[in-house]
Amino acid sequence: MKNIYLINYSVKGIKSLDEDVKLSFYKKTISKDPDMHGYNIKGIYGMNGSGKSGIVTSVKILKNILTDPGYLNNPIIQKNLDSIINKKQENYL
């Protein structure tokens, strides 16, 4: 399988992500053969409930959809996705 690089990414509706979150992983103009080495994410930080785990979860879902043809046909996966997509979790103290 060929390497796939995520250059731009936009997600909304996973866990606490109510609004569009757009990420750009490449800061240069893309040429025919871009140099992807040295542009790894070192960390994601933010306040509690700001969407950090939603971003990570959404990238994991995308990876599974792209690499596993039967991923969305699995009833366990369908139930899990139904519980986290467009379902903002309310936190009460």
The first five atom37 places (N, CA, C, CB, O) and aatype in JSON, in Angstrom:
{
  "aatype": [12, 11, 2, 9, 18, 10, 9, 2, 18, 15, 19, 11, 7, 9, 11, 15, 10, 3, 6, 3, 19, 11, 10, 15, 13, 18, 11, 11, 16, 9, 15, 11, 3, 14, 3, 12, 8, 7, 18, 2, 9, 11, 7, 9, 18, 7, 12, 2, 7, 15, 7, 11, 15, 7, 9, 19, 16, 15, 19, 11, 9, 10, 11, 2, 9, 10, 16, 3, 14, 7, 18, 10, 2, 2, 14, 9, 9, 5, 11, 2, 10, 3, 15, 9, 9, 2, 11, 11, 5, 6, 2, 18, 10],
  "atom_mask": [
    [1, 1, 1, 1, 1],
    [1, 1, 1, 1, 1],
    [1, 1, 1, 1, 1],
    [1, 1, 1, 1, 1],
    [1, 1, 1, 1, 1],
    [1, 1, 1, 1, 1],
    [1, 1, 1, 1, 1],
    [1, 1, 1, 1, 1],
    [1, 1, 1, 1, 1],
    [1, 1, 1, 1, 1],
    [1, 1, 1, 1, 1],
    [1, 1, 1, 1, 1],
    [1, 1, 1, 0, 1],
    [1, 1, 1, 1, 1],
    [1, 1, 1, 1, 1],
    [1, 1, 1, 1, 1],
    [1, 1, 1, 1, 1],
    [1, 1, 1, 1, 1],
    [1, 1, 1, 1, 1],
    [1, 1, 1, 1, 1],
    [1, 1, 1, 1, 1],
    [1, 1, 1, 1, 1],
    [1, 1, 1, 1, 1],
    [1, 1, 1, 1, 1],
    [1, 1, 1, 1, 1],
    [1, 1, 1, 1, 1],
    [1, 1, 1, 1, 1],
    [1, 1, 1, 1, 1],
    [1, 1, 1, 1, 1],
    [1, 1, 1, 1, 1],
    [1, 1, 1, 1, 1],
    [1, 1, 1, 1, 1],
    [1, 1, 1, 1, 1],
    [1, 1, 1, 1, 1],
    [1, 1, 1, 1, 1],
    [1, 1, 1, 1, 1],
    [1, 1, 1, 1, 1],
    [1, 1, 1, 0, 1],
    [1, 1, 1, 1, 1],
    [1, 1, 1, 1, 1],
    [1, 1, 1, 1, 1],
    [1, 1, 1, 1, 1],
    [1, 1, 1, 0, 1],
    [1, 1, 1, 1, 1],
    [1, 1, 1, 1, 1],
    [1, 1, 1, 0, 1],
    [1, 1, 1, 1, 1],
    [1, 1, 1, 1, 1],
    [1, 1, 1, 0, 1],
    [1, 1, 1, 1, 1],
    [1, 1, 1, 0, 1],
    [1, 1, 1, 1, 1],
    [1, 1, 1, 1, 1],
    [1, 1, 1, 0, 1],
    [1, 1, 1, 1, 1],
    [1, 1, 1, 1, 1],
    [1, 1, 1, 1, 1],
    [1, 1, 1, 1, 1],
    [1, 1, 1, 1, 1],
    [1, 1, 1, 1, 1],
    [1, 1, 1, 1, 1],
    [1, 1, 1, 1, 1],
    [1, 1, 1, 1, 1],
    [1, 1, 1, 1, 1],
    [1, 1, 1, 1, 1],
    [1, 1, 1, 1, 1],
    [1, 1, 1, 1, 1],
    [1, 1, 1, 1, 1],
    [1, 1, 1, 1, 1],
    [1, 1, 1, 0, 1],
    [1, 1, 1, 1, 1],
    [1, 1, 1, 1, 1],
    [1, 1, 1, 1, 1],
    [1, 1, 1, 1, 1],
    [1, 1, 1, 1, 1],
    [1, 1, 1, 1, 1],
    [1, 1, 1, 1, 1],
    [1, 1, 1, 1, 1],
    [1, 1, 1, 1, 1],
    [1, 1, 1, 1, 1],
    [1, 1, 1, 1, 1],
    [1, 1, 1, 1, 1],
    [1, 1, 1, 1, 1],
    [1, 1, 1, 1, 1],
    [1, 1, 1, 1, 1],
    [1, 1, 1, 1, 1],
    [1, 1, 1, 1, 1],
    [1, 1, 1, 1, 1],
    [1, 1, 1, 1, 1],
    [1, 1, 1, 1, 1],
    [1, 1, 1, 1, 1],
    [1, 1, 1, 1, 1],
    [1, 1, 1, 1, 1]
  ],
  "atom_positions": [
    [[0.84, -1.18, 0.0], [0.0, 0.0, 0.0], [0.89, 1.24, 0.0], [-0.96, 0.0, 1.22], [1.91, 1.3, 0.68]],
    [[0.48, 2.21, -0.76], [1.2, 3.48, -0.83], [0.98, 4.3, 0.43], [0.76, 4.27, -2.06], [-0.07, 4.2, 1.08]],
    [[1.96, 5.12, 0.76], [1.79, 6.04, 1.89], [0.78, 7.11, 1.52], [3.14, 6.68, 2.29], [0.78, 7.63, 0.41]],
    [[-0.07, 7.43, 2.47], [-1.05, 8.49, 2.3], [-0.72, 9.58, 3.31], [-2.53, 7.97, 2.48], [-0.53, 9.3, 4.49]],
    [[-0.64, 10.81, 2.84], [-0.34, 11.94, 3.73], [-1.55, 12.86, 3.81], [0.9, 12.71, 3.23], [-2.13, 13.23, 2.79]],
    [[-1.91, 13.21, 5.01], [-3.01, 14.13, 5.25], [-2.44, 15.54, 5.28], [-3.75, 13.78, 6.59], [-1.69, 15.89, 6.18]],
    [[-2.8, 16.34, 4.29], [-2.25, 17.69, 4.18], [-3.21, 18.72, 4.75], [-1.94, 18.02, 2.71], [-2.8, 19.59, 5.52]],
    [[-4.47, 18.63, 4.4], [-5.51, 19.51, 4.95], [-6.64, 18.63, 5.46], [-6.03, 20.54, 3.88], [-6.93, 17.59, 4.88]],
    [[-7.26, 19.05, 6.54], [-8.29, 18.23, 7.16], [-9.33, 19.15, 7.8], [-7.69, 17.26, 8.21], [-8.99, 20.14, 8.43]],
    [[-10.59, 18.8, 7.62], [-11.68, 19.55, 8.21], [-12.67, 18.56, 8.81], [-12.38, 20.48, 7.16], [-13.01, 17.56, 8.18]],
    [[-13.12, 18.82, 10.03], [-14.04, 17.91, 10.7], [-15.04, 18.7, 11.53], [-13.26, 16.9, 11.58], [-14.74, 19.79, 12.04]],
    [[-16.23, 18.13, 11.67], [-17.29, 18.73, 12.47], [-18.23, 17.61, 12.9], [-18.06, 19.86, 11.68], [-18.47, 16.68, 12.14]],
    [[-18.77, 17.7, 14.11], [-19.8, 16.76, 14.53], [-19.31, 15.49, 15.19], [0.0, 0.0, 0.0], [-20.09, 14.56, 15.36]],
    [[-18.05, 15.43, 15.57], [-17.54, 14.27, 16.3], [-17.34, 14.7, 17.75], [-16.2, 13.72, 15.67], [-16.68, 15.7, 18.02]],
    [[-17.91, 13.95, 18.66], [-17.82, 14.25, 20.09], [-18.21, 15.7, 20.36], [-16.39, 13.98, 20.61], [-19.36, 16.07, 20.09]],
    [[-17.32, 16.53, 20.89], [-17.68, 17.9, 21.26], [-17.39, 18.93, 20.17], [-16.95, 18.3, 22.52], [-17.43, 20.13, 20.44]],
    [[-17.1, 18.5, 18.96], [-16.79, 19.43, 17.86], [-18.08, 19.91, 17.2], [-15.87, 18.75, 16.81], [-18.56, 19.29, 16.24]],
    [[-18.64, 21.0, 17.71], [-19.87, 21.57, 17.16], [-19.61, 22.37, 15.88], [-20.54, 22.46, 18.19], [-20.44, 22.38, 14.98]],
    [[-18.46, 23.02, 15.82], [-18.13, 23.87, 14.68], [-16.99, 23.24, 13.89], [-17.76, 25.29, 15.14], [-16.24, 22.42, 14.41]],
    [[-16.87, 23.66, 12.63], [-15.8, 23.17, 11.77], [-14.43, 23.42, 12.38], [-15.89, 23.82, 10.39], [-14.13, 24.54, 12.81]],
    [[-13.6, 22.4, 12.4], [-12.2, 22.53, 12.8], [-11.38, 22.21, 11.56], [-11.83, 21.58, 14.02], [-11.51, 21.13, 10.98]],
    [[-10.53, 23.15, 11.16], [-9.7, 22.96, 9.97], [-8.24, 22.9, 10.38], [-9.94, 24.09, 8.93], [-7.75, 23.77, 11.1]],
    [[-7.56, 21.88, 9.9], [-6.15, 21.7, 10.2], [-5.37, 21.66, 8.9], [-5.91, 20.42, 11.03], [-5.8, 21.05, 7.92]],
    [[-4.23, 22.31, 8.9], [-3.33, 22.26, 7.75], [-1.99, 21.74, 8.26], [-3.18, 23.67, 7.06], [-1.39, 22.32, 9.16]],
    [[-1.54, 20.65, 7.67], [-0.31, 20.01, 8.12], [0.88, 20.35, 7.24], [-0.5, 18.52, 8.15], [1.98, 19.83, 7.47]],
    [[0.69, 21.2, 6.27], [1.79, 21.52, 5.36], [1.78, 23.02, 5.12], [1.67, 20.74, 4.02], [0.77, 23.57, 4.68]],
    [[2.87, 23.67, 5.41], [2.89, 25.13, 5.35], [3.52, 25.69, 4.09], [3.61, 25.66, 6.53], [3.65, 26.91, 3.97]],
    [[3.91, 24.86, 3.17], [4.55, 25.32, 1.94], [3.62, 25.09, 0.76], [5.9, 24.62, 1.73], [2.64, 24.35, 0.85]],
    [[3.95, 25.72, -0.35], [3.24, 25.43, -1.59], [3.57, 24.0, -1.99], [3.62, 26.44, -2.71], [4.74, 23.59, -1.97]],
    [[2.56, 23.25, -2.36], [2.76, 21.84, -2.69], [3.29, 21.71, -4.12], [1.45, 21.04, -2.53], [2.72, 22.26, -5.06]],
    [[4.38, 20.99, -4.25], [4.95, 20.72, -5.57], [4.56, 19.31, -5.99], [6.51, 20.89, -5.56], [3.79, 18.65, -5.3]],
    [[5.09, 18.86, -7.13], [4.77, 17.52, -7.6], [5.23, 16.45, -6.62], [5.41, 17.28, -8.97], [4.57, 15.42, -6.46]],
    [[6.34, 16.68, -5.96], [6.9, 15.71, -5.02], [7.2, 16.4, -3.69], [8.18, 15.05, -5.61], [8.36, 16.71, -3.41]],
    [[6.16, 16.64, -2.86], [6.39, 17.38, -1.62], [7.22, 16.59, -0.62], [5.06, 17.76, -0.99], [7.13, 15.36, -0.56]],
    [[8.03, 17.28, 0.16], [8.83, 16.67, 1.21], [8.0, 16.65, 2.49], [10.18, 17.45, 1.43], [7.8, 17.68, 3.13]],
    [[7.52, 15.46, 2.86], [6.63, 15.34, 4.01], [7.37, 15.07, 5.32], [5.64, 14.24, 3.77], [6.76, 15.11, 6.38]],
    [[8.66, 14.8, 5.27], [9.42, 14.49, 6.48], [9.66, 15.75, 7.29], [10.76, 13.81, 6.12], [9.93, 16.82, 6.74]],
    [[9.56, 15.63, 8.58], [9.79, 16.78, 9.46], [8.55, 17.6, 9.75], [0.0, 0.0, 0.0], [8.65, 18.65, 10.38]],
    [[7.39, 17.16, 9.31], [6.15, 17.9, 9.55], [5.16, 17.07, 10.36], [5.51, 18.33, 8.22], [3.96, 17.07, 10.07]],
    [[5.65, 16.37, 11.36], [4.79, 15.54, 12.2], [4.2, 16.37, 13.33], [5.58, 14.34, 12.77], [4.83, 17.31, 13.82]],
    [[2.99, 16.02, 13.74], [2.38, 16.69, 14.88], [3.1, 16.22, 16.13], [0.83, 16.39, 14.97], [3.31, 15.02, 16.32]],
    [[3.48, 17.13, 16.97], [4.16, 16.79, 18.22], [3.19, 16.7, 19.38], [5.25, 17.83, 18.52], [3.46, 16.01, 20.36]],
    [[2.07, 17.39, 19.29], [1.09, 17.35, 20.36], [-0.11, 18.21, 20.02], [0.0, 0.0, 0.0], [-0.03, 19.13, 19.21]],
    [[-1.23, 17.89, 20.65], [-2.44, 18.7, 20.54], [-2.81, 19.1, 21.96], [-3.63, 17.9, 19.82], [-2.92, 18.25, 22.84]],
    [[-2.99, 20.39, 22.17], [-3.32, 20.84, 23.52], [-4.46, 21.83, 23.48], [-2.09, 21.46, 24.2], [-4.71, 22.49, 22.47]],
    [[-5.16, 21.93, 24.6], [-6.26, 22.86, 24.73], [-7.03, 22.59, 26.0], [0.0, 0.0, 0.0], [-6.74, 21.65, 26.74]],
    [[-8.02, 23.42, 26.24], [-8.85, 23.28, 27.45], [-9.66, 21.99, 27.39], [-9.79, 24.5, 27.6], [-9.86, 21.41, 26.33]],
    [[-10.14, 21.55, 28.56], [-11.03, 20.4, 28.62], [-12.28, 20.69, 27.79], [-11.4, 20.06, 30.09], [-12.83, 21.79, 27.86]],
    [[-12.71, 19.71, 27.02], [-13.91, 19.87, 26.2], [-13.71, 20.68, 24.94], [0.0, 0.0, 0.0], [-14.68, 21.03, 24.27]],
    [[-12.46, 20.98, 24.59], [-12.21, 21.82, 23.4], [-12.16, 21.03, 22.1], [-10.92, 22.57, 23.58], [-12.12, 21.62, 21.03]],
    [[-12.15, 19.69, 22.18], [-12.21, 18.89, 20.97], [-10.96, 18.12, 20.61], [0.0, 0.0, 0.0], [-10.86, 17.59, 19.5]],
    [[-10.0, 18.04, 21.51], [-8.75, 17.33, 21.22], [-9.01, 15.87, 20.88], [-7.79, 17.42, 22.42], [-8.54, 15.38, 19.85]],
    [[-9.76, 15.17, 21.72], [-10.02, 13.76, 21.46], [-10.94, 13.58, 20.26], [-10.63, 13.08, 22.69], [-10.88, 12.56, 19.57]],
    [[-11.8, 14.56, 19.99], [-12.65, 14.51, 18.8], [-11.84, 14.54, 17.52], [0.0, 0.0, 0.0], [-12.16, 13.84, 16.56]],
    [[-10.8, 15.36, 17.51], [-9.92, 15.44, 16.34], [-9.2, 14.11, 16.14], [-8.89, 16.58, 16.49], [-9.18, 13.57, 15.03]],
    [[-8.62, 13.57, 17.21], [-7.9, 12.3, 17.12], [-8.84, 11.18, 16.7], [-7.23, 11.96, 18.47], [-8.5, 10.36, 15.85]],
    [[-10.03, 11.13, 17.29], [-11.02, 10.11, 16.95], [-11.43, 10.21, 15.49], [-12.25, 10.23, 17.84], [-11.56, 9.19, 14.81]],
    [[-11.64, 11.42, 14.99], [-12.08, 11.58, 13.61], [-11.0, 11.15, 12.62], [-12.46, 13.04, 13.35], [-11.31, 10.58, 11.57]],
    [[-9.73, 11.4, 12.94], [-8.64, 10.95, 12.06], [-8.56, 9.42, 12.08], [-7.28, 11.56, 12.51], [-8.32, 8.8, 11.04]],
    [[-8.77, 8.82, 13.24], [-8.77, 7.35, 13.34], [-9.91, 6.76, 12.5], [-8.91, 6.91, 14.82], [-9.72, 5.76, 11.81]],
    [[-11.09, 7.38, 12.57], [-12.24, 6.92, 11.77], [-11.91, 7.02, 10.28], [-13.51, 7.73, 12.1], [-12.17, 6.09, 9.53]],
    [[-11.35, 8.15, 9.86], [-10.98, 8.33, 8.46], [-9.99, 7.26, 8.02], [-10.38, 9.73, 8.24], [-10.15, 6.67, 6.95]],
    [[-8.97, 7.0, 8.84], [-7.98, 5.97, 8.52], [-8.65, 4.61, 8.33], [-6.9, 5.89, 9.63], [-8.35, 3.89, 7.38]],
    [[-9.56, 4.27, 9.25], [-10.24, 2.98, 9.16], [-11.12, 2.88, 7.92], [-11.07, 2.74, 10.4], [-11.19, 1.82, 7.29]],
    [[-11.8, 3.96, 7.57], [-12.64, 3.95, 6.37], [-11.79, 3.75, 5.12], [-13.44, 5.27, 6.26], [-12.18, 3.02, 4.21]],
    [[-10.62, 4.4, 5.09], [-9.76, 4.3, 3.91], [-9.03, 2.96, 3.8], [-8.74, 5.41, 3.94], [-8.72, 2.53, 2.69]],
    [[-8.76, 2.31, 4.92], [-7.95, 1.09, 4.88], [-8.74, -0.2, 5.05], [-6.91, 1.15, 5.94], [-8.22, -1.28, 4.74]],
    [[-9.98, -0.13, 5.53], [-10.78, -1.34, 5.76], [-12.09, -1.23, 5.0], [-11.04, -1.54, 7.28], [-12.99, -0.51, 5.42]],
    [[-12.22, -1.96, 3.87], [-13.43, -1.85, 3.05], [-14.72, -2.23, 3.79], [-13.29, -2.74, 1.84], [-15.79, -1.73, 3.44]],
    [[-14.65, -3.08, 4.81], [-15.85, -3.49, 5.53], [-16.08, -2.75, 6.83], [0.0, 0.0, 0.0], [-16.97, -3.11, 7.6]],
    [[-15.31, -1.71, 7.07], [-15.36, -0.99, 8.35], [-16.77, -0.5, 8.69], [-14.41, 0.19, 8.32], [-17.25, -0.71, 9.8]],
    [[-17.43, 0.15, 7.75], [-18.75, 0.73, 8.02], [-19.87, -0.3, 8.03], [-19.06, 1.79, 6.99], [-20.99, 0.02, 8.42]],
    [[-19.59, -1.54, 7.61], [-20.6, -2.6, 7.63], [-20.64, -3.34, 8.96], [-20.34, -3.58, 6.51], [-21.55, -4.15, 9.18]],
    [[-19.69, -3.1, 9.83], [-19.6, -3.77, 11.12], [-20.63, -3.16, 12.08], [-18.17, -3.67, 11.7], [-20.57, -1.97, 12.36]],
    [[-21.57, -3.98, 12.59], [-22.61, -3.45, 13.49], [-22.05, -2.81, 14.76], [-23.56, -4.56, 13.87], [-22.62, -1.84, 15.27]],
    [[-20.95, -3.33, 15.28], [-20.34, -2.75, 16.48], [-19.8, -1.36, 16.16], [-19.2, -3.65, 17.02], [-19.96, -0.43, 16.95]],
    [[-19.15, -1.22, 15.0], [-18.63, 0.08, 14.56], [-19.79, 1.05, 14.34], [-17.79, -0.07, 13.27], [-19.72, 2.21, 14.74]],
    [[-20.86, 0.58, 13.7], [-22.02, 1.43, 13.45], [-22.6, 1.97, 14.75], [-23.09, 0.66, 12.67], [-22.96, 3.15, 14.84]],
    [[-22.7, 1.11, 15.77], [-23.23, 1.54, 17.06], [-22.31, 2.57, 17.71], [-23.42, 0.33, 18.0], [-22.77, 3.56, 18.27]],
    [[-21.0, 2.33, 17.64], [-20.03, 3.27, 18.2], [-20.1, 4.62, 17.49], [-18.6, 2.69, 18.11], [-20.11, 5.67, 18.14]],
    [[-20.14, 4.6, 16.16], [-20.21, 5.85, 15.4], [-21.5, 6.61, 15.71], [-20.11, 5.57, 13.9], [-21.49, 7.84, 15.82]],
    [[-22.6, 5.87, 15.85], [-23.87, 6.52, 16.17], [-23.82, 7.23, 17.52], [-25.0, 5.49, 16.16], [-24.5, 8.23, 17.73]],
    [[-23.02, 6.7, 18.43], [-22.94, 7.3, 19.77], [-22.05, 8.54, 19.82], [-22.44, 6.29, 20.76], [-22.15, 9.32, 20.78]],
    [[-21.19, 8.75, 18.82], [-20.26, 9.9, 18.88], [-20.45, 10.94, 17.79], [-18.86, 9.41, 18.83], [-19.93, 12.05, 17.9]],
    [[-21.19, 10.6, 16.73], [-21.36, 11.55, 15.62], [-22.6, 12.4, 15.87], [-21.48, 10.81, 14.26], [-23.69, 11.89, 16.13]],
    [[-22.41, 13.72, 15.8], [-23.47, 14.71, 16.02], [-24.19, 14.52, 17.35], [-24.48, 14.63, 14.9], [-25.4, 14.74, 17.45]],
    [[-23.44, 14.13, 18.35], [-24.0, 13.95, 19.69], [-23.09, 14.64, 20.69], [-24.16, 12.43, 20.05], [-22.21, 14.01, 21.28]],
    [[-23.28, 15.92, 20.87], [-22.46, 16.65, 21.84], [-22.73, 16.1, 23.23], [-22.74, 18.19, 21.78], [-23.88, 15.97, 23.64]],
    [[-21.66, 15.78, 23.93], [-21.79, 15.27, 25.28], [-21.88, 16.43, 26.26], [-20.59, 14.35, 25.63], [-21.08, 17.36, 26.22]],
    [[-22.86, 16.37, 27.13], [-23.04, 17.39, 28.15], [-22.32, 16.95, 29.41], [-24.55, 17.66, 28.44], [-22.49, 15.82, 29.87]],
    [[-21.52, 17.82, 29.96], [-20.81, 17.53, 31.2], [-21.45, 18.32, 32.33], [-19.29, 17.87, 31.08], [-21.54, 19.55, 32.27]],
    [[-21.89, 17.62, 33.35], [-22.52, 18.26, 34.5], [-21.66, 18.02, 35.73], [-23.96, 17.72, 34.72], [-21.12, 16.93, 35.92]],
    [[-21.55, 19.03, 36.55], [-20.79, 18.9, 37.8], [-21.7, 18.61, 38.95], [-19.98, 20.17, 38.08], [-21.24, 18.46, 40.09]]
  ]
}
